[in-house]
Amino acid sequence: MEIVGANIRCVKLVQVCLLSMLLLFCNGRLHAQQPVNHIIVKDGKMIIELSKNIPIATLDNFIAKHNLQNLGLKSFVEKHNTDSLKKQGWKEINKENKELYILSMSFSSFDKFNNPADKIMFTQKNKDEHTALFPAVSNDVIYGYNRFKNKYPFAVNDSVVTFFLKNNANAKHVMLAGSFNNWNPNTLSMIKKDSGWIAYVKLGVGKYWYKFIIDGNWTIDHDNTQNENDNRGNVNSVYYKTNILFALNGYKSARKISVAGSFNKWQSQQLLMNRTASGWQIPIYLANGTYTYRFVQNDDDWFPDPANAKRVPNEFDSYDSVISIGKPHLFVLNGFTNARKVILVGSFNNWKENELSLIKTNTGWQLPYVLGPGNYEYRFFVDNKEIGDPTNAVNIIGEDGKTNGYLVVEPNYTFKLTGYANARTVSLAGDFNNWNPHGLPIRRDGNKWVFSVHLNLGKHLYKFIVDGQWIKDPNNKLWEQNEFSTGNSIIWIEQ
């Protein structure tokens, strides 16, 4: 499958700033004039000025107009939370001003930036930040597909993708830049052909963002219907390097065929398949994991994949086909050799009780099941009796009050709490486990308490629960206020 992302970190925002001087500030006292809310560039700084009595609807419009969704302005105005602003280099100045919030971010003079690429790289700051903003593979992207108009999809030969810009016969120089080359405008020259321009790029499976540079002018691919705003004032074209080809032979009399599954929340109108000489097909990008799916003929005739023998029963007295990508995890339940049937249910299959039957062995039961990186809860049904996993050291009380095993696949962050050596119990709760009041039980490691989880890219909130008392992380200075006025600690995952 092929994923091409759309994200150039042009400080197009600055260009917008320069073009969008809004109403001049007249101390906010003229009733015929709206309160000041604007962005300016002055003395090597970008400055945002907002009236302290700005209506929320006006603030929402301001944020949308200037593509400032990533700054956390609404949280700042409503609760005076500054963590997101500080993270991106902004600071509040002139706090004594009773009428205005004034935010400032310094940068080097833009006079030295002669092309958009310099501005892009200026805002990227470093390679790590670029990786965080434009990851080819991440938990935030479960699936993706390509849709072009007026031209065929990019040709793919093994891992080499042929990017194609149609027409532009009078252009002298065309370059290709994207997340695959850190948006460098000087490394990927496109070759002129009769019908346009091409460039060859070797890509792994995943999602990529790109733009064309035509005689120095940056532009999206107007023949690609997949575009994204990076929330920094830039719109970029998106391309998915696919890894799965859904194919259905026959059904030539059908008006249309689509594929729908757990990966796209069973949306039947989204993934329309392309007619071929032998039937229908569509290439898709799918992240590692296990998914169920069906084909849909003419909007209302749902059926499993006749070419895929792997299927599970569903709630409609029919079957869903199953596809797995990645390395399986082996679920094992020892003992219970006299049981007639053992079922696995979990957050990974929406707790469906009719799907996953374990296989009986000489010592118990087992089932290999592919899971992508993440944190999962699960339990077993042994002849309709629910139990947690007796061999799992981490069993938790789920939101429904039942005991579940807890499984972390590919942990990428370890929480640590020090200074509570005499605590009897310590647990962890946050947005990654829906603030489960029972928390995740943390193990003692010497004089500290530790627990490893998998966190998606971006911001996460959390707290420790020490002997029943909820506390912020005493070793983490980054926190924000919550609805209980007790604060939550913050962690940012950037890679």
N, C-alpha and C positions, 0 to 999 in steps of 0.2 A: 504494500500500500504506500501511498505517497502523501507526505504531509509537507506542505510548504507554508511556512508561517509568514505573517505580515507584520513586520516591526522594524522600522528604521528609526534609530533614535535621533533623528534630526531635531534640532531645537527649533522645530517648526513652530513650537509654542512661542518662541521669541519673535518669530516673524509675525505671528498672530498678534503678539503684544504690540509690535510696532505699528501694525495696521489698524489696531482696534482701540485707540484712545477713546474711552467712553466719555461720559459727562464730566465736565470740569467740576471740581469741588468748590462750592461756595459756602463752606462751613456748615452745609446741610440745613441752613436756616430759611432758605427760600422755598416756600411751599409749592411754587410752580415747578420746582426742579427736583428730580429724583435724588436721593442720597447717593454719594459717590461709592462706586464699586468698580475698580478698574485695575489694570496691570500696566505698569510702565517700566521702561528700561532707562536707568539713570546712574551716572557715575560708576559704571562697571558693575551694577547690581540690577537684578530683576526684583521689582517691588510690587506687592499686592496690597491694595488698600480696600478695606471693607468697612461699611458703616456698622457700628455695634448694634444697631437696631434693625439690621437687614432682615426682611421677612424670609422665612424658609423657602417659600416658592421662588423668590428672587434669587436667593443663594443657589438653589438647584439649577436655575436657568444660567446663572453666571458660571457655575462649574461645568455645565454641559457645553456652553458656548465656547469656553476656552480649553476644553478637554483636560480639566484638572481633577478628574475622578480619583487619581492616584494619591493626591495630596492629603486627603483626610480633612478637608476644610470644614465639612459639615460637623464632624466630631469636634473640631477645634472651636467652632462658633457656639455649638450647643453645650459642650461640656468642658471646653478649654483643654482638650487632650492635644498634646503637642508631639507625641512620639513619632507619628508618621511624618510630620513636617521636619522634625529634627533628623530623622533617618535620611531624608533626601537633601539635607544641607540648608534648610530654611530656619530662620529664627525670627522671633517677634521682637520688634524694636519700638521705642517710644511708647512703652506700656502706660505712661501717664496720660496719654491722649484719651480723653473721655468720650470722643465721638467715633474714633476709627481704630480698627485693628490694622496694624501695619506689619507686614511680613516681608523679609528681605533674604535674598540669596545672592552671594557674590560669585562672580566668574571673571575669567580673563577677558580682555577686550575682544569683541567679536570683529573688530576691524581686521584682524590678522586672518580671519577665516574667509577664504576666497571661494569655497564651494560647500555644498551641503554635507559632504562626507566629513569635513573637518568638524562641523557642528554636531554631526552624529557621534563622532568619536569623542568630542568634548563631553557630551552628556553621558557617554558610557563609562567614563572614568577609568575603568580597568576591565580586564578580560573576565574576571570572576563575575562582575556585575552583568556583563554581556551574556554570560552563560546562564545566569539566573533569569534574565529577561527573555531570552530566546532559546530555551532548551528544546532540542529535537525530540526528546522523549521525556515525559513527565506524567505524574499521576493526574494532572489536570486535563490531560488529553486522552480520552478513552478510545475514541475512533475519529476518523476523518476521511474525506473523499474529495475528489477534484471535479470541478464543473467549468468547462470552457465553452465559450460561444464564438462562432465565426472561425474557429480553427480546431484542429484535432488536439487531444491531450498530448503532453510532452512525451516523446518517444523515450523508452527506457531499454537499455541493453545491459543486462546484469545490474551493476550498481551505478552505471553512468546514465545520467538524465540529460536529454537535449532540450535546453531552454530555447524557446522560439518567440521572437518578436516579429509580428507580421508587418509587412509594408515598410514604410520609412526609407524608401529608396534614395531620397535626397540627403539622408543623414551622412555625415562624414565619419563620425566615431560613435560607436554604441558600446557601452560597458554594462556588465551585470554585477550587481552587488546584493548581498543578502546575509542572513544569519549564518550561512555556511562559510562565509569568508570575513566575518567580523565587519561587514558593510564596507569593506575596502573598495574604493571606486577604481583602483588602478591595477587589479590583478586578473580580472576576467574580461578580456576583450571578446566581443561578439564578432562572428565572421559573417560577412555579407553574402547573401544568396539571392537567387532570382525573386523569391517570394518574401524575403525579409532578412532577419539576422538570427544566428544560432550561437549557442555556447554550450560546451560539454562540462558537466559537473558531476563528480563522483559523490554520491550521497548514501548514507546508511538509512535504514528505516526510520521514519519519524516525520515531524512537522517542521517546515522551513518557511521563512519569510524572505521576500525579495522585491527588488525594483530594477527597472532599466534606467540607464543614464544616457540620454540621447543628446549628443553634442553639448554635454555639460548639464543638461536639464534632467532632473530626477522625476520619474513617473511610474505609476503602478502599471500593471499589465491589464489594459482595458478589455482584453478578451477573456480574462479570468474572473468568474463571478464570485470567487472566494477572496474577499478582502477583509482586513481587520484593522481597527484602530488600536494603537498600543497605549492609549490613555496618556500619551505625552505629546499629542498634537500631530501624530504621523499615521497615515493610512498606508498599509503595505499589502501586497499580494501574498497569498498563502498557497503553498504547494505541499502535498502529502506524498511522501515516498511510501508506496503501499506495500503490504506484505501478505494480503489475503485476496484471492480472487473468488468471489461467489459466482457460481455458474449453474445454469439450469438448461438442460437440453430439451428440445421440443417446445410445446406451447406456442407454436408459431401463429395460431389464430388469436392469441390474447392481444388485447389492445395495449396493455402495459403489465409489467411485472416489477415488483419491488421486493426488497428484503427488509425485514424488521426484526429487531431482537432486543435482548436485555441491554446491549451496548448503547442503543439509541432510544431507550424507553419505549420500544415497540411503536415508534412512529411509522405508519405505513406509507405515508406520502413523501417521505424524505429521500430515501435511497432508491431512486428509480433505476432499474437495470437497463443496459443498452442491448438493443436487438442485434444478434449476430446471425451468421449463416446457419448455425446449428441450434440456436435458441436465444438465451439471454445471459448477460454477465455484467458484473461491476467490480472493479478493484477497490478495496477498502484498506485503510490503515486500522489495525486493532492493537491496542496495548496488551502486554502480557496478562493472561487471566483466562477464565473459563466463561463462555457466553452461550446462551440459547438463542435460537432464531427460527424463523419460518419465512417462506415465500408468500407473497400476496398477489393473486391474479385479479385484475380488474377491480381493485379496491376492497372486495368483500370475500374472496375465496382464499382462505389461509390454509397452508399445508406445509409439512416438513420437507426437508431436502431429500428427494428420492435417491440421490447418489451418496448420501451420508448415513451410514448404518448406526452411528452413535447418536442416540436420542434418549430423552427422558419423558415420562408422562407429565401432562399438564392439567390444569384445572378445567379444561374443556373436553375431557374424556378423549383427548387426542395426544399428540406427541410434539415436542419441540426438538429440533436438531441441536447438536452440541458441537462447539468448536473450542479447542484449547490451544493456547500459545504460551510456551515457556516450560519451565521445569516444574513437575508436579510435587506437591507436598503430600507425604503419606500420613493420612489419619489412621491411627491404630487404637483399637479398644481391646485390651487383653481380657481373657476370661469370657464369661457369658456364653460358653460353648453350647449350652442347652437352649439358648434363645432361638426363636424361629426367624426373626428378622430384626436387623439393626439399621436405623436410618440416621443420616447425618443432616443437620440443619444448621444454618448460620447466617450471619449478616451478609455473606458473600452470595447467597442464593435467595435472599429476601425471606429466609426462614420457611421456605416451602417444604412441607412434610411428605411430599409424594415423589421427590426427585432422586435423592442420592442414597441408594441402598449399598451398604457395605458388603464386602465379599468375605465369606466365612473361611477361616484358616484352621490349622490344627490347634492353635493357641488362642484364637479369638476372632477378631474381625478387623478388616482394613479396607481403605479406599484411597487410591492415588487421585489427587485433585489439584489442578493447576490454579495458582493464585498469583496475582500481580503484587508488587510492593504495597504494603498497607498493614493496618491493624484490624483484626477480625475477632468476633465472638462466635462461639459455636457450642453445640451440645448434641447428645445422642438420644435417640428414641430406641429403647430396648424393649421389644414387644409392647410398644405404646407407652412405656414408662420413661420419663425424661430424666437424664442424669448429665452431670458435667463430665469432664475428662479426668478420671482418677489418676492418670499418669502425668498430667500437666501441672507444673509447679505454680502456675498462675491461673487460678479459677476465680472468677469475680461474680458479684451479684449484678445481673443485668437490669436494665430499666424496667423490665416486667417483674422483677423480684426473684427470677429464677437463676440458678447457678449455671454459669457458662465458662467454658474454657476460653482463654485469651491467647491469640496467636499473632505474633509480629513477624511479618515477612520483610526481609531486607531492612532492618533498623538502620536509621541514619542519624539519630540524635539520642544522646543519653542525658537525662535529667539527673542532677546531683544536688543533694541537700546536705549541708554540713552544719555542725553546731548543735545537733540534737541527738547526741550519743545515748542519752538516757530515755529517749522516747520509746514507748512500747510498740506503737504502730504508726506507720507513715504511709500515706497513699497519695496518689496524684490524680488530678482532675483538670480537664481543659476542654477547649473546643474540639479536640481530636477524639474525645470519647463522650461528647454531648454533655459534659459537666455532670457525669454520673455521680450522684452524691456519695456513693460507696467508694468511688475512686479506684485507681489501679494500685494494688498492693506493691509497695516498694521493698526491695530486699536490702538488708544491711550489708555494707561492704567496708569492713574496718570501722572507722569513725564517721562514715558518711552513708547516706542512703542513695541508691541508684536505681534507675529504670530506663531501659532503652525502648524507643518506639520509632515508627516511621512517620515522618511529617512531610506533607506536601510543601512545595515552594511557597514562600510568602510569610505572612504574619500569623502567629498563634498566641492565644491567651491561655494561661494556666495558673494553678495554685497547688500548694501542698496541703494535705490534711494531716496534722500531727496530733495524735491522741484525740481525734475528733474536732480539733480546732483548725479552721481554714486560715492559712497565712500566705502572704506573698513570698516569693523567693528572696531571702535576705541577702543573697549574693548577686542579685540581678537588679541593677539600678533602673532598668527600663520597665515601666509599668504605666497603666492608664486607669482612670477611675471607672467604676462600674455603677450599676443601678442601686447597689447597696452601700455605696460610698466606702467600700472596703478595698477597692483596687484589685486589679489583676496583673500579674507579671506577663511580660511579652517576650517572645523569642521569634527571631526572623530566620527563616531557612532560605538561603540564597543559592545553594548549589544542589 
